Every structure is written in structure tokens, then in C-alpha cells.
Amino acid sequence: MSLADKLKDKKVLVTGVTGFVGEALLHRIIGELPGTTVAAIIRPKGSLTGADRMAQLLRKDIFKPFYGEGTEYADAEALSAARIHVIDGDLADVPELPKDLDIVVHCAGDVSFDPPIHEAFTTNVLGTKSLLERIVETGQPVHYVHISTAYTAGRRRGAIPEAPVDHFVDWRIEAEAGMAMKSRIEEQSRSAPMLAKFRKEAEKLHRRAGHLTAAADTERRRTEWVAKRLVETGTERARSLGWTDCYTFTKALGERVVEEFSGKLPTSIVRPAIIESAVQSPHPGWIEGFKMAEPLILAYGRGELPEFPASPDSVIEIIPVDHVVGAICAVMATEPELSKPEYYHIGSGARNPLTFEQLYAGVRAYFSKHPFDLGERGAVRLPVWKFPGGDSVETMLRYGERAHKIADKIITTIPRGERTRKYARELDVQKRRLDFLRRYMDLYSEYAQAELQFIDDNVLALHNALEGDDKEKFACDTAVVDWQYYLQELHCPSVTESMRRLDVVRKKRNKALAESAGVLKKVEPSEAKVVAAFDMDGTLLSSNVIETYLWMRLPELDGPQRANEIGAMLRKLPKLIAAERKDRGTFLRTIYRRYAGADLEELNQIVDEILAEHVLERLSGAAVRRIREHRAAGHKTILITGAVRPLTRPLEPLFDEIVAAELAVDDRGRCTGFLSGPPLVGESRAAWLKHHARQTNIDLSKSYAYADSHSDLPMLSVVGNPVAVSPDVSLFRAARAARWQIVDWKTSSTPSRLELPGVNAR
């Protein structure tokens, strides 16, 4: 009797139908089991109901042949109405199930290898328990088919039988402890020592921007630490008990739950190995999403995977998804006895092993014939693997991480410039590669070095029992797979197709970005009131506070006094630089204390008569053009600077408003060395802009801001059109992450660039 006949008039509940295996199983049932109907538990997502998500699923290309021209159903909705019953819900809160179920196939589960421990238990253990309880409530002898993983065997070696996993772990105790970890780790993250650690790390990077910026980053670091610790805790608990990771650990405990219910429900436990693309159905090479091998294959093809911690003769247990689905359909048609669950390994290593050396050879052969194109740099140069062993690969990776850390520390301290930003970009690319390697080495090294052989006698018996053309429709004998053909003609072409399409788009985008590099978006008039706020030092003109202080101060001093002032500033320079990196407001106050005793009117006169030409000479032509564009568009132009007010006098014609540091004076007009108010730096600039916007009905979402320093991150963040101008490394990285515009405004190169203006003029 065919499987279609055995499963005719059966109603099958499928969980995880929107996942890789669930989707393939639904496709097979609709296409090859015409008398079988499906119920599907689907979690609503956002505004989409479960039925909406099923409709989206059925509109995929693989389902179109079932309702296209000349078929029984007119469209996806008609197909769903006739064959599928959608139930809104998920494993966290399993809804009441239909009373007429015959079979349940539980495909849903957390398939990440490194889930947070509480999430893994919620889905793989407690969710399974809730589903089984709901099935028992129906009062029907439902055949429960549990999709697990072959790697529930853990870190054992040798032959693994199709039988219960032998272990002593109490799933109830572990589930209770695992679920409690979320609150425990949250509590730990809020302890004084941990909060101090996060705060100091954040302030080291953001103290110049301001306390609230640092506070936001402190909380980000805390939440990221919690997420990381939940993953690490799950991994370590799993390995302490003999499993590779939290995924296989919780799947093994989920099997224990299933075994306890096998006295109430006929039970089959199906354990696939590493599920990859199809050999035949839905079509050759079909795959959805990135599975276990795809990130590594793509990284190798891009030349970014120099080695892998596997033995060349170790077996990698890959199984095509259509073989998995064929076996599930065959299992659905069996009739296991109560209290005697049946186990099925769906793997390839027992009778058709694929070694890592063979996998490497097949993938390398494919990319040798069909390399990724790097454009002007030509084809990717493929790494040559020598399989030096896991310890050697780990040593190489640690060395790379250490070298990157040193280089990154250097790049954030050297003077800014286009070359510095180029090095920062290269370091960021290298960091992403190192993080990728670390993640996948940690995840997969256990699998790469596993020495397991999954006995698949029960699955082979299922295959041999298939009658007629079912042996082709529901094939589950992996001995027939030609691995080199599969890798080079099916799998690699399929997994690289989307990446190649993306590369075409990326090349066009990069070309457009290269052509528009440094070219700002056109300023457009707006019906709303708009401001364009500009920083001064480092943005409009090439200068810094110490330099401009000397411009202002030296012309009024005689020769010996000038020498003393310059010497004093040079001696204080290291401390001043350190102070500026710690707190820009304190740094500015330290510099401006040296104005004590200066005549404010004389400072204004020095600027007007001596410094104005020099300041304008330093002014970037591109900056001036941009300011004029804003004024032509009807935008209000504002200069926001920590420089003292006299120094901004030459720039007054360019701006509608200037906000600068105001020197306090005594009743004689002499500077006291203090400011009349706090200098506008870091978050205070953002606060001033927001207050000004509220007072004058300015639309900040359409406004602009231009700055060069990471301390101006808050100001840039409050406008809809931020522009990083010749940024320092920290701002450069923040701007790239936020996809802000980045430009380099250069000033004119003149002989006076290195001179102190006015020193010899009076």
C-alpha cells in the first residue's frame, strides 16, 4: 500500500510549518498526499495573524504549481481553505487543539546552537510538554512524531544506536534552574561592581559627549552582557553534563519529556543530522535561510576562512532536507505501540560518509570554477586548508584578536585624517571577520571534532518498505547521494546565488557611493522652519582651542612674555590633551583661565585688525558654499562653538546666530579668567538646539548639523540630517554605523598655516 493510501483521510497537525523542515513537509503533504489534510499552529507576528502568515507561505514559488493554471485550486487562499486549518498560537501558550487529529508532527523548536538558556528551555522542553498535554486533552490516540536531532547523543564517541539517550539528568530540575537564570543574571548585571564596570567602559568612550550619552551606552552594555551571559551559561551547563551546546542539551531533555508521555500517546522520535539543501524536492538545491554549513561555505568562498578546526578524516553528517521529509512521511504511516517509542536516525555517516577533507575539496573545486568577483581586485584567492588541528587554529585566532586590539588602540590615539579613517575602516572589516571566526569556531569546533556514527537501520528499513514509486517520492536512503555532485552542482550554487545577486547590488551601490563620496545631498527649501547648525574648530576651519588661544593672546605680549607663554603651553600640553579627552568642558575652562587680566575690547581689536584675515584664510571653501546654500534655501544658520566670542567675529556675516563661550569681565572690562556661563559642549549643544527649536517652532527632523568630533555626537543625533565633517575615528565609526553622511572639508594650504598671526605685526 502506498503512503498516500495509508495516510488518506488523516489530519496531521504540524508545528513549525513556517520553518525550513516544516515548509518542506507541508509541500510534500500537499503535493504527494492528496487525501491528507493539515492543521498548523502558527504564531501571529505583528499585525499578521497565523492565517496571514500561512497565506504568505503558500505564495512562495514552490507552492505555486499546486494552484496555478490547470490545477484544482485557483489561488493560495483556495488551497489553504481546502487543505489547511490554521490555529493561532505558539509553544509558549499552546492553544486548544482540534479533537479530530490523527497525527502530530512537532517540527517547531529553537534551532539556534547558542540560544539564551531560558529561551532554549521555553521552546525545546517546556513548549514540548505543553503541546503534549494539549494532545492528551483531545482524548484521541494521536500518533506523536517528535522531530529532534541526532546530536542529542552529546559528546559521546563511536556508534550511536536508534534508542533512548543514556543519561541521568532530571529535566524538571534543569528546566527550573534554566528558567531562573534570566532573573539571576539580570540581578547580577545590576550589582554595583558590574554597573561600575559598564559605566567606566562607556565613559571612556563617551565622556566627552556627555553623561546621558555615556548612560545610554552603559545600559546597552549591560543588556548585551546579560544576553551574552545567558548564552554562555547555557553552553557551559550543557558541556558540564556532556553535550556540545545548549541546543542539543535541551533537545535531549525534550526527548525525556516525550518519553514520559509515550505511555499515553503512540510516539516516534526522529533525529535528523545536519539538514541542508534538497536533492530533488521541492527542486534540486532548494534551501531557505542559512543553516549550519552555509556561513562557512560563503566565508571560504570569500577568502575569509583561512582554516577550520576539523580533522580531515572526520565525518560531517549532512542530510538533504528532502530525505528528512521523506523519512518523516514514512514515519507518519507507522503505528508504534504505547510505551514503546520508536527512534529514527536520519544521517549519512553510517553508510555514505562525507569527510571534512571531501567537503573541503568539493567546496574548493566549486569556487575554483565559479569564484566570487571582487571587481577591480579580481577573483577571490581561496585559502588552502592544511587541517593543523583545533589547538593550532585557536592559537592563530587568538593572535589575530590580540593584534587587532593593539592596532585599534593605536588608531584611536593618532591624529585624525583621511589615512587614519582608512585604517579604521580596514580595522573594522578585520574585526567583523575575527568576530565571525570566533563565533563559528566556538559553535562548530565541537561538531567538527565529533567522532559519532549514527546507526540508521530503522530509517533504512522504512525506505526498503516503501512500495512502487514511493521509493522515489519519499526516498530516505542517503547511500545514493553523490556528495561531490551534490556539493558542486546543487548545494554551493544554491547557497551562493543570493549572495551573488547581492554582490551585484552592492557593486552598484558602492560605485554610486564612490562617485558621490564627499558630495553632500542637495539642500532643498522646506515649508517647515529648518536650522543648519555648524561646529567651528575642525569643522569650518582647521584649528583647535590651544592654537586659537595663542592667536589671541600672543599679539598683546612682548617677546619674553610670548616665549614664556608658548613654553608654558608646551609643558602643559600632555595634561591638556588628557583633560580634553576626559571632559571637554573642564579642558576649555582650563585654557580660558589664561585669559585672566586680558582686556576684552583689546581682544576684539586684535581679532578685527590681525586675526580676521587669518581665520578666513583657514575657513574651508566647501563649508562656506554649504552655509550659503542653506541661507539660499531659507534655513537659519547657527554657529555653535566652544571658542570664545571674540574669535567668531570674522564669521558673523555667514550666520544668523552665533553661540560661543562668553568671557566674564570685571568692572574695568578685564577678563577674570572665568566664563559667564558653562561652555556649550557635548550634550549641552543638543539641549540648546532642542530648546531653541521649541521656542521658534523649528523642525529638527528636517534640520542639519555639521561637526567633526565624537563629543558632538549628541548634537548630530537630534537632527534629521547629520553630517560628520573630517571626523575623528570615534565619530567616523558612529556615523558609518548610523549611515550618516561623511565629508572631508579641506582648507587652503597657505604659508601662514604654520605661523602665529600678528606676532610680528605690532
Backbone hydrogen bonds, N-H to C=O, Kabsch-Sander energy under -0.5 kcal/mol:
donor,donor_aa,acceptor,acceptor_aa,energy
6,K,2,S,-2.3
7,L,3,L,-2.4
8,K,5,D,-1.0
9,D,35,G,-2.3
10,K,7,L,-1.7
12,V,10,K,-0.6
12,V,37,T,-2.6
13,L,11,K,-0.5
13,L,103,I,-3.0
14,V,12,V,-0.5
14,V,39,A,-3.0
15,T,105,V,-2.1
16,G,41,I,-0.6
19,G,16,G,-1.7
22,G,16,G,-0.6
23,E,19,G,-2.7
24,A,20,F,-1.8
25,L,21,V,-2.5
26,L,22,G,-2.5
27,H,23,E,-2.3
28,R,24,A,-2.0
29,I,25,L,-2.5
30,I,26,L,-2.5
31,G,27,H,-2.2
32,E,28,R,-3.1
33,L,28,R,-0.5
33,L,29,I,-1.7
36,T,33,L,-2.0
37,T,10,K,-2.2
38,V,83,R,-3.1
39,A,12,V,-2.7
40,A,85,H,-2.7
41,I,14,V,-1.1
42,I,40,A,-0.7
42,I,87,I,-2.5
45,K,48,L,-2.1
48,L,45,K,-2.2
53,R,49,T,-2.1
54,M,50,G,-2.2
55,A,51,A,-2.3
56,Q,52,D,-2.1
57,L,53,R,-2.2
58,L,54,M,-2.6
59,R,55,A,-0.8
59,R,56,Q,-0.6
60,K,57,L,-1.6
63,F,60,K,-1.6
64,K,60,K,-0.8
64,K,61,D,-0.7
66,F,63,F,-1.9
67,Y,64,K,-1.6
68,G,64,K,-0.8
71,T,68,G,-1.9
73,Y,66,F,-0.7
79,L,75,D,-2.1
80,S,76,A,-2.6
81,A,77,E,-2.4
82,A,78,A,-1.8
83,R,79,L,-2.1
84,I,80,S,-2.4
85,H,38,V,-2.8
86,V,84,I,-0.5
87,I,40,A,-3.2
89,G,42,I,-1.6
90,D,93,D,-0.7
93,D,90,D,-1.1
94,V,91,L,-0.5
101,L,98,P,-0.6
102,D,11,K,-2.5
103,I,11,K,-1.9
104,V,143,H,-2.5
105,V,13,L,-3.4
106,H,104,V,-0.6
106,H,145,V,-2.7
107,C,15,T,-0.9
107,C,105,V,-1.2
111,V,109,G,-0.8
117,I,230,L,-1.4
120,A,116,P,-2.2
121,F,117,I,-1.9
122,T,118,H,-2.2
123,T,119,E,-2.2
124,N,120,A,-2.4
125,V,121,F,-1.3
126,L,121,F,-2.8
127,G,121,F,-0.5
127,G,122,T,-1.3
129,K,125,V,-2.2
130,S,126,L,-2.5
131,L,127,G,-2.2
132,L,128,T,-2.4
133,E,129,K,-2.3
134,R,130,S,-1.9
135,I,131,L,-2.2
136,V,132,L,-2.4
137,E,133,E,-1.7
138,T,134,R,-0.8
138,T,135,I,-1.0
139,G,136,V,-1.6
140,Q,135,I,-0.5
142,V,140,Q,-2.4
143,H,102,D,-2.5
144,Y,142,V,-0.7
144,Y,266,P,-3.0
145,V,104,V,-3.6
145,V,143,H,-0.6
146,H,144,Y,-0.6
146,H,268,S,-3.1
147,I,106,H,-1.8
147,I,145,V,-0.6
148,S,146,H,-0.8
148,S,270,V,-3.6
150,A,272,P,-2.9
152,T,149,T,-1.5
153,A,150,A,-1.3
154,G,151,Y,-1.7
155,R,242,G,-3.0
156,R,153,A,-0.5
158,G,451,E,-3.3
160,I,453,Q,-3.1
163,A,161,P,-1.8
167,H,165,V,-0.9
171,W,169,V,-0.7
174,E,170,D,-2.1
175,A,171,W,-2.5
176,E,172,R,-2.2
177,A,173,I,-2.4
178,G,174,E,-3.0
179,M,175,A,-2.5
180,A,176,E,-1.5
181,M,177,A,-0.8
181,M,178,G,-0.6
182,K,179,M,-0.7
184,R,180,A,-1.9
185,I,181,M,-3.0
186,E,182,K,-2.1
187,E,183,S,-2.4
188,Q,184,R,-2.4
189,S,185,I,-2.4
190,R,186,E,-0.9
190,R,187,E,-0.8
191,S,188,Q,-1.6
195,L,191,S,-2.7
196,A,192,A,-2.5
197,K,193,P,-1.8
198,F,194,M,-2.6
199,R,195,L,-2.7
200,K,196,A,-2.5
201,E,197,K,-2.0
202,A,198,F,-2.3
203,E,199,R,-3.0
204,K,200,K,-1.9
205,L,201,E,-1.0
206,H,202,A,-2.9
207,R,203,E,-2.3
209,A,206,H,-1.0
210,G,206,H,-1.9
214,A,210,G,-2.1
215,A,211,H,-2.7
216,A,212,L,-2.5
217,D,213,T,-1.8
218,T,214,A,-2.3
219,E,215,A,-2.2
220,R,216,A,-1.9
221,R,217,D,-2.5
222,R,218,T,-2.1
223,T,219,E,-2.6
224,E,220,R,-2.3
225,W,221,R,-2.2
226,V,222,R,-2.3
227,A,223,T,-2.3
228,K,224,E,-2.5
229,R,225,W,-2.9
230,L,226,V,-2.3
231,V,227,A,-1.6
232,E,228,K,-2.8
233,T,229,R,-2.9
234,G,230,L,-1.6
235,T,231,V,-2.4
236,E,232,E,-2.9
237,R,233,T,-2.4
238,A,234,G,-2.1
239,R,235,T,-2.5
240,S,236,E,-2.3
241,L,237,R,-0.9
241,L,238,A,-0.9
242,G,239,R,-0.8
243,W,238,A,-2.8
247,Y,113,F,-1.0
249,F,245,D,-2.0
250,T,246,C,-2.6
251,K,247,Y,-2.1
252,A,248,T,-2.0
253,L,249,F,-1.9
254,G,250,T,-2.2
255,E,251,K,-1.6
256,R,252,A,-1.2
257,V,253,L,-1.7
258,V,254,G,-2.1
259,E,255,E,-2.7
260,E,256,R,-1.8
261,F,257,V,-1.3
262,S,258,V,-0.7
262,S,259,E,-0.7
263,G,260,E,-0.6
264,K,261,F,-2.0
265,L,261,F,-1.7
267,T,337,E,-0.5
268,S,144,Y,-2.6
269,I,342,E,-3.4
270,V,146,H,-3.1
270,V,268,S,-0.5
271,R,344,Y,-3.6
273,A,346,I,-1.9
274,I,317,E,-2.7
275,I,273,A,-0.8
276,E,319,I,-2.4
278,A,286,W,-2.0
285,G,278,A,-2.8
286,W,283,H,-2.3
291,K,289,G,-0.6
297,I,293,A,-2.4
298,L,294,E,-2.8
299,A,295,P,-2.2
300,Y,296,L,-2.5
301,G,297,I,-2.5
302,R,298,L,-1.3
303,G,300,Y,-2.0
304,E,299,A,-2.9
310,A,308,F,-2.4
311,S,448,A,-0.7
314,S,311,S,-1.8
316,I,354,L,-3.1
317,E,315,V,-0.6
318,I,316,I,-1.7
319,I,274,I,-2.8
321,V,276,E,-1.8
323,H,320,P,-0.8
324,V,320,P,-1.5
325,V,321,V,-2.4
326,G,322,D,-2.1
327,A,323,H,-2.1
328,I,324,V,-2.2
329,C,325,V,-2.5
330,A,326,G,-2.0
331,V,327,A,-2.6
332,M,328,I,-2.5
333,A,329,C,-1.0
334,T,331,V,-2.0
339,S,262,S,-3.0
340,K,337,E,-1.6
342,E,267,T,-1.9
344,Y,269,I,-2.2
346,I,271,R,-2.3
346,I,344,Y,-0.6
347,G,345,H,-0.8
351,R,348,S,-0.5
352,N,348,S,-2.7
355,T,353,P,-0.5
356,F,314,S,-2.1
357,E,312,P,-2.3
359,L,355,T,-2.5
360,Y,356,F,-2.9
361,A,357,E,-2.4
362,G,358,Q,-2.5
363,V,359,L,-2.5
364,R,360,Y,-2.7
365,A,361,A,-2.3
366,Y,362,G,-2.0
367,F,363,V,-2.3
368,S,364,R,-2.0
369,K,365,A,-1.4
370,H,366,Y,-2.5
372,F,301,G,-0.6
374,L,372,F,-0.5
374,L,378,G,-2.4
377,R,374,L,-1.2
378,G,375,G,-1.9
380,V,372,F,-1.7
382,L,380,V,-0.7
385,W,383,P,-0.7
393,V,389,G,-2.0
394,E,390,G,-2.3
395,T,391,D,-2.1
396,M,392,S,-2.3
397,L,393,V,-2.2
398,R,394,E,-2.5
399,Y,395,T,-2.2
400,G,396,M,-2.0
401,E,397,L,-2.4
402,R,398,R,-2.3
403,A,399,Y,-2.5
404,H,400,G,-2.2
405,K,401,E,-1.9
406,I,402,R,-1.9
407,A,403,A,-2.4
408,D,404,H,-2.7
409,K,405,K,-1.7
410,I,406,I,-1.9
411,I,407,A,-2.4
412,T,408,D,-1.2
413,T,410,I,-1.7
414,I,410,I,-1.5
421,R,417,G,-2.5
422,K,418,E,-2.1
423,Y,419,R,-2.4
424,A,420,T,-2.2
425,R,421,R,-2.4
426,E,422,K,-2.2
427,L,423,Y,-2.6
428,D,424,A,-2.4
429,V,425,R,-2.2
430,Q,426,E,-2.3
431,K,427,L,-2.5
432,R,428,D,-2.2
433,R,429,V,-1.9
434,L,430,Q,-2.6
435,D,431,K,-2.8
436,F,432,R,-2.2
437,L,433,R,-2.7
438,R,434,L,-2.9
439,R,435,D,-2.5
440,Y,436,F,-2.5
441,M,437,L,-2.6
442,D,438,R,-2.4
443,L,439,R,-2.1
444,Y,440,Y,-2.6
445,S,441,M,-1.8
448,A,444,Y,-3.1
449,Q,445,S,-1.5
450,A,447,Y,-0.9
453,Q,158,G,-2.4
455,I,160,I,-2.2
455,I,453,Q,-0.8
460,L,456,D,-2.3
461,A,457,D,-2.3
462,L,458,N,-1.9
463,H,459,V,-2.4
464,N,460,L,-2.6
465,A,461,A,-1.5
466,L,462,L,-0.6
466,L,463,H,-1.2
470,D,467,E,-2.0
471,K,468,G,-1.3
472,E,469,D,-1.2
473,K,469,D,-2.4
474,F,470,D,-3.0
475,A,472,E,-0.8
478,T,476,C,-0.8
480,V,477,D,-1.3
481,V,478,T,-1.6
483,W,481,V,-0.9
486,Y,482,D,-2.8
487,L,483,W,-3.0
488,Q,484,Q,-2.4
489,E,485,Y,-2.7
490,L,485,Y,-0.7
490,L,486,Y,-1.2
491,H,486,Y,-3.5
492,C,487,L,-2.2
494,S,490,L,-1.6
495,V,491,H,-2.6
496,T,492,C,-1.7
497,E,493,P,-0.9
498,S,494,S,-0.6
500,R,496,T,-2.5
501,R,497,E,-2.1
502,L,498,S,-2.3
503,D,499,M,-2.2
504,V,500,R,-1.7
505,V,501,R,-1.8
506,R,502,L,-2.9
507,K,503,D,-2.8
508,K,504,V,-1.9
509,R,505,V,-2.5
510,N,506,R,-3.4
511,K,507,K,-2.5
512,A,508,K,-2.3
513,L,509,R,-2.7
514,A,510,N,-2.8
515,E,511,K,-2.4
516,S,512,A,-1.7
517,A,514,A,-0.7
518,G,742,I,-0.7
519,V,516,S,-2.8
520,L,518,G,-0.7
526,S,633,A,-0.6
529,K,697,N,-0.5
532,A,636,K,-2.7
533,A,704,Y,-2.3
534,F,638,I,-2.7
535,D,706,Y,-2.1
538,G,541,L,-2.7
539,T,536,M,-1.8
540,L,536,M,-2.0
541,L,536,M,-1.6
542,S,618,R,-0.9
543,S,541,L,-1.3
548,T,544,N,-2.7
549,Y,545,V,-2.0
550,L,546,I,-2.0
551,W,547,E,-2.0
552,M,548,T,-2.1
553,R,549,Y,-2.6
554,L,550,L,-2.1
556,E,553,R,-1.0
557,L,554,L,-2.1
562,R,558,D,-2.5
563,A,559,G,-2.3
564,N,560,P,-2.5
565,E,561,Q,-2.5
566,I,562,R,-2.8
567,G,563,A,-2.5
568,A,564,N,-2.6
569,M,565,E,-2.2
570,L,566,I,-2.3
571,R,567,G,-2.3
572,K,568,A,-1.9
573,L,569,M,-0.9
573,L,570,L,-0.5
576,L,572,K,-2.7
577,I,573,L,-2.8
578,A,574,P,-2.2
579,A,575,K,-2.5
580,E,576,L,-2.6
581,R,577,I,-1.9
582,K,578,A,-1.2
583,D,579,A,-3.1
587,F,583,D,-2.1
588,L,584,R,-2.6
589,R,585,G,-2.2
590,T,586,T,-2.1
591,I,587,F,-2.0
592,Y,588,L,-2.8
593,R,589,R,-1.4
594,R,591,I,-1.6
595,Y,592,Y,-1.5
596,A,593,R,-1.5
597,G,671,C,-3.1
598,A,595,Y,-2.7
600,L,598,A,-0.6
600,L,669,G,-2.2
603,L,599,D,-2.1
604,N,600,L,-2.3
605,Q,601,E,-2.1
606,I,602,E,-2.5
607,V,603,L,-2.2
608,D,604,N,-2.6
609,E,605,Q,-2.9
610,I,606,I,-2.4
611,L,606,I,-2.0
612,A,607,V,-2.3
614,H,610,I,-0.5
615,V,611,L,-3.1
616,L,612,A,-2.6
617,E,613,E,-1.9
618,R,614,H,-1.6
619,L,615,V,-0.8
620,S,540,L,-3.0
621,G,746,K,-0.5
624,V,620,S,-2.1
625,R,621,G,-2.3
626,R,622,A,-2.0
627,I,623,A,-2.4
628,R,624,V,-2.3
629,E,625,R,-2.0
630,H,626,R,-1.9
631,R,627,I,-2.2
632,A,628,R,-2.5
633,A,629,E,-1.6
634,G,631,R,-1.3
635,H,630,H,-2.7
636,K,530,V,-2.7
637,T,635,H,-0.5
638,I,532,A,-2.5
639,L,657,E,-2.3
640,I,534,F,-2.9
640,I,638,I,-0.6
641,T,639,L,-0.6
641,T,659,V,-2.6
645,R,661,A,-2.5
647,L,644,V,-0.9
648,T,644,V,-0.6
648,T,645,R,-1.7
649,R,646,P,-1.5
651,L,648,T,-1.6
652,E,649,R,-1.3
654,L,651,L,-1.7
655,F,651,L,-0.7
655,F,652,E,-1.0
656,D,637,T,-1.7
657,E,637,T,-1.4
659,V,639,L,-3.5
660,A,658,I,-0.6
661,A,643,A,-2.6
663,L,661,A,-0.6
664,A,674,F,-2.3
666,D,670,R,-2.7
669,G,666,D,-2.0
671,C,598,A,-3.5
672,T,664,A,-2.2
673,G,664,A,-0.5
676,S,662,E,-2.7
681,V,679,P,-1.2
683,E,209,A,-1.3
684,S,681,V,-1.9
685,R,682,G,-1.2
686,A,682,G,-0.9
687,A,683,E,-2.5
688,W,684,S,-2.4
689,L,685,R,-2.5
690,K,686,A,-2.4
691,H,687,A,-2.4
692,H,688,W,-2.9
693,A,689,L,-2.5
694,R,690,K,-2.1
695,Q,691,H,-2.1
696,T,692,H,-1.9
697,N,693,A,-0.8
698,I,693,A,-1.8
699,D,529,K,-3.0
700,L,698,I,-1.0
702,K,699,D,-1.2
703,S,700,L,-0.9
704,Y,531,V,-2.7
705,A,721,N,-1.4
706,Y,533,A,-2.2
707,A,723,V,-1.7
712,D,709,S,-1.9
713,L,710,H,-1.8
716,L,712,D,-2.4
717,S,713,L,-2.0
718,V,714,P,-0.9
718,V,715,M,-0.8
719,V,716,L,-0.9
720,G,700,L,-2.3
721,N,703,S,-1.6
723,V,705,A,-2.2
724,A,741,Q,-2.7
725,V,707,A,-3.0
725,V,723,V,-0.6
726,S,724,A,-0.6
726,S,743,V,-3.7
728,D,708,D,-1.9
732,F,728,D,-2.9
733,R,729,V,-2.3
734,A,730,S,-2.0
735,A,731,L,-3.1
736,R,732,F,-2.2
737,A,733,R,-2.3
738,A,734,A,-2.0
739,R,735,A,-0.7
739,R,736,R,-0.5
740,W,735,A,-2.6
741,Q,722,P,-1.1
743,V,724,A,-2.4
745,W,743,V,-0.5
746,K,744,D,-0.8
748,S,617,E,-0.5
750,T,748,S,-0.7
753,R,750,T,-2.0
754,L,751,P,-0.9
755,E,752,S,-1.4
759,V,756,L,-1.4
761,A,758,G,-0.6
762,R,758,G,-0.5
